[in-house]
Amino acid sequence: MKNRIASVVSLVLLFSTIFVSCSKSNSGTGNNSPAAPNSVSIINMAFTPATITVTVGATVTWKNNDNMTHTVTADDNSFDSGNIGTGSSFAKTFSTAGSFLYHCTIHPSMTGTVIVK
């Protein structure tokens, strides 16, 4: 009976070790990690998410994870990031409620919206 209990305990420890090891390997800063709050990733010629909703006073950060330069430019020209190179970021604080449509001036098919409540 003691050998059977020891075998079960050994199996539980083995599976626990494997689970923890697998969990740690997926928790890095790679593409599988969750996005930071109020952040937009620029990747694969798109803003992801394309629409983000934040509260008044929040700062939204766009990070260029693509392999080319992009911009974050308001359709009404109220803000413009200028060129954002690969690996660089742009942050904008939204102090009034409303919907703010934006695009990339280099790649006009790339569009997004910030909804501020």
Secondary structure, DSSP 8 states (H G I E B T S, - for coil): -HHHHHHHHHHHHHHHHHHHHHHHHTSSSSTTS---TTEEEEETTEEESSEEEE-TT-EEEEEE-SSS-B--EETTSS-B---B-TT-EEEEE--S-EEEEEE-SSSTT-EEEEEE-
